[in-house]
């Protein structure tokens, strides 16, 4: 349900961006074929783009260099009736909104099917073999075209009927009816989005401009054609699915576009403005997946415990430091600690050593220990507190744990619990550098989540 809402909102945002480009840059041009293609393509891309997932590296603002363990997830159920009632209330509201959305979509689709059925009945009842022109009585409209047929009011004079038939033939030749069906389907699923109705109006206007242009290009005097339009100005359409010659809302715009100077092909290059505009929207609202990328991050297998562990390394990736100068070494080529050389002390923890510390059973057992021994604090559950606590600690030369600290906290309760578990870790096999046991930095993210 939530996924559908997110998808529909993203589609609406893409439509808004596309329509702004069309309205500002293209709508006044006489490049009708280009504008028609832009609208159709805009609607298609707006429906497709939300499905595209970009892969990116998740930024990390914590400067830490050492062994980064995989993230541990500690999950629990919300602990109070208040939290439960809030969840039920939110779920009920979402369900109501979803139900309303589905009902309105169903109404739109039903109306579309009814219009198609009525058109089919009209064709079956009045068509003549070998003729694509159907003369009707009873509709307050001059004529329209749909489903490969031209519908003409039987009350029209032969002269007026001939001009309108020529106009509607251009609609059929351009396959405008397919555009309308597609537009009606988009409207059904985006009925809540005002921009979809603006797109619909613009697309129908382009259809009329194209048909008018074809008629005038064939030699019809512009004055006679405009007079015919004005004589039909008070007529109305019979079906929403059709291109009607006498659509009164477009008469003025059609007459203005007939006399407008043709847009030069060079002016069409301004359509390229859509690339950066849609690019910004795409980057802002598209889905992202994190690419784990760290040279020191360890990958561990999935372990089945009461709390789930991640299958791959942590999604927190430390940016690499600038290249350091070559480390000092002794006569045997062993790397010496800079801190030790400058201060005479050897207790400064290392980042990476020749032989990293080893927890009994390996990294998988280490993460399993943290997962099984971390308890979600009751106070945090009752207050719906959740988040990721990042703990740094040092494995000492004797294999113990020291210098534990919170690099990124969430709340006192969660921070204290994460620290408690890390400080209870059993002894490691210490890491070694040059054959000597040395202290080594570690970091572990512990994510507390509530169901």
C-alpha positions, 0 to 999 in steps of 0.5 A, a space after each residue: 500500500 505504501 509502495 503504491 502511494 510513493 509510486 503515485 506521488 513520484 509519478 505526479 512530481 515527474 508530470 509537474 516537472 515535464 509540464 512546466 517545461 512544456 508550458 514555459 518553453 513549448 506550448 506557444 510554438 507551432 511545432 505540433 508534431 514535436 509538442 505531441 511527441 513531447 507530451 506522450 513521451 513525458 507521460 510515459 517517462 513519468 510512469 517509468 522513472 519511479 521504477 529506476 534505482 540508482 546505485 550510489 555510495 552512502 556518505 559517512 560523516 564519521 572519520 574513523 580508520 580501523 576494522 569496520 564490522 558488519 552492522 548488527 540489527 536488534 529488533 523488538 516490538 513496540 512496548 506500549 498500547 499507545 504506540 500500538 494504537 498509534 500504529 492502528 490509527 495510522 494504518 486505518 487512515 492509510 487504508 481509508 485513503 487507499 480505498 478512496 483512491 481505488 474507488 475513484 480509479 474504478 469509476 474512471 475506468 468504468 466511465 471509459 468502458 461505458 463510452 467505448 461501449 456506446 461508441 461501438 453501439 453507435 457504429 453497429 447501428 448506423 454504419 454502412 458497408 465500405 463506408 467510414 462515415 456515420 451520420 447521426 441524429 440527436 447529439 448536440 455536436 457537429 461531428 467527431 471522430 473515434 475508433 476509425 470512424 467519422 461521425 457527422 450530424 445529419 442536419 449539417 449542410 453538404 458544404 459544412 459537412 464536407 469541411 468537417 469530414 476533411 478535418 476529422 479525416 486528419 484526426 484519423 490519419 494522425 491516430 489521435 484516438 490512440 493518444 486519447 485512450 492512453 491519456 484517459 488511462 493515465 487520468 484514471 490512475 492520476 485523477 488526484 493530480 491537477 497536472 494530468 488534466 492540463 496535459 489532457 487539455 494540451 494534448 487535445 489542443 495539439 490534435 486540433 491544431 494538427 487537423 486544422 493545419 492539414 486542412 489549411 495546407 490542402 488549400 481551404 481558405 483560412 477565412 472560410 475555415 474560421 467562419 465554419 468554426 465560429 458557426 459551430 462555437 456553441 456546439 458541445 462534444 458527444 463523448 469525452 473520448 473523441 476529437 470534436 470539431 466544435 469544441 468551444 473551449 479551443 475555438 479562440 486558440 485554434 483561430 490564433 494558431 492558424 495565423 501564427 508564424 511557423 516555428 523555426 526548426 532551430 527553435 526546437 533546440 530549447 527542448 533540451 532544457 528538459 534534460 537538466 530539469 528532469 535530471 534534478 527531479 530524477 536525482 531528488 526522488 529516485 530510489 537509491 541502493 547503497 554500494 558497499 565499498 571499503 577496503 577494510 570492511 569484512 564480509 561475513 556469512 548470514 547467521 541465524 540468531 534471534 536478531 538478524 545480521 546483515 549479509 554483507 559489510 556495513 553500509 557505513 563507509 569511511 572516506 579514505 584518508 589522504 596518502 600518508 608518507 612512507 611509514 618508518 621501518 627498522 633495519 629488518 623492514 618491520 613497520 614501526 608505529 610513528 606514535 611510538 617513535 616520537 613519544 616512546 610509547 607503544 600503546 597507541 592503537 593501530 588501524 591495520 596490522 599484519 595479523 588482525 585480532 581474532 575473536 573466538 569463532 571469527 567475525 561471524 561469532 563476534 557479531 552473533 555474540 553482540 546480537 544475542 546479548 544486546 537487549 532492547 531497553 524497555 524505556 526506548 521501546 515504550 517511547 518508540 526510540 530507534 536508530 543506529 549506535 556506532 561504537 568504537 573500541 580497541 582490542 588490547 595487546 592482551 586480547 581484552 576490550 578497552 577505550 570503548 566510546 560512542 561515535 554516533 549515538 541515538 539516545 542515552 538508553 540505546 547508547 548505554 546498552 550498546 556500550 555495555 555489550 561491547 564491554 562484555 566481549 570475551 577475549 580476542 586473540 590479539 593482533 600482531 605487528 612485527 611479531 609483537 602484540 599491539 592494540 587495534 581499533 574496531 568499530 561496530 554499528 548496532 541498529 535498534 529497530 522496532 516492528 
